[in-house]
Amino acid sequence: MTPSYLAPFSCTATGLKKNSVRRSIAADRLPRLTAQQRCVVAQSELEEYKKDIERLELEGRMSLSQEKDAQLENLRIENDSLHRDYRRFDKYLRESDECGESLDAIELEHMKIRCQQLTHEVRRLEAIGLEVKATLIRASQTLATQKHQLKQEMDKNRKLYAQLNQIENMNLRLEAEIKKNEQHWNEDQLDRDTLKRVLLTYKVPDTQAYIQSVTGTLKLTRQKALLDRKKCAAQLTLLLIELTQPLLSILIVSEIFSP
């Protein structure tokens, strides 16, 4: 039979086992989830670990407080009983001293039985104290294990959040690339539509008109080439005039002032 002060710890341990089984099942399903969903699952497991640890601490404190109160109450009752026995025994001794009587054999036997009972009670309290100490040690070990698991889950959660941020950055770059490609596609589509409209309105010219157009183009090209040559010759002539004008001025002045 489990003592009353061990019941909360036992229930809590059972609840932690169930939570561990549930988390292990959720962990088996994690590879089929996305990074964001895995982060959500890890966050929920982290919250459950925190709640389990808080509940375990609260139940351990309540259990120890209840046991402490019960032991204090038992000790108070025993102390009151011992005080009453002491007062009664002291009164009896005083009366016996006053009357000159010795202690009765029955009273001595009663005191021996009382001493044995108190010895058994002290041993029982020592055993309860050892059980409470063992319970506290187990609770501390469970808390240490849960804190270690909590740290592992927090590390896993941070890794999942880092992966999520990396995936989000990749998604942003992918969206930017998609928008850029869509813009290029729209421009190409616009050029294609323009080309389609031009092709729809384009008509093949008549052969004679085409020959006349080509002939006229050749004539205009020759005329343009001739005009370009004349323009170049005129520019050269103008340049020569500009270069020789100072020399002519000098010759004219020298001719005027020569004897």
Secondary structure by P-SEA (a helix, b strand, c coil): cccccaaaaaaaaaaaaaaaaaaaaaaaacccccaaaaaaaaaaaaaaaaaaaaaaaaaaaaaaaaaaaaaaaaaaaaaaaaaaaaaaaaaaaaaaaaacccccaaaaaaaaaaaaaaaaaaaaaaaaaaaaaaaaaaaaaaaaaaaaaaaaaaaaaaaaaaaaaaaaaaaaaaaaaaaaaaaaaaaaaaaaaaaaaaaaacccccaaaaaaaaaaaaaaaaaaaaaaaaaaaaaaaaaaaaaaaaaaaaaaaaaaacc
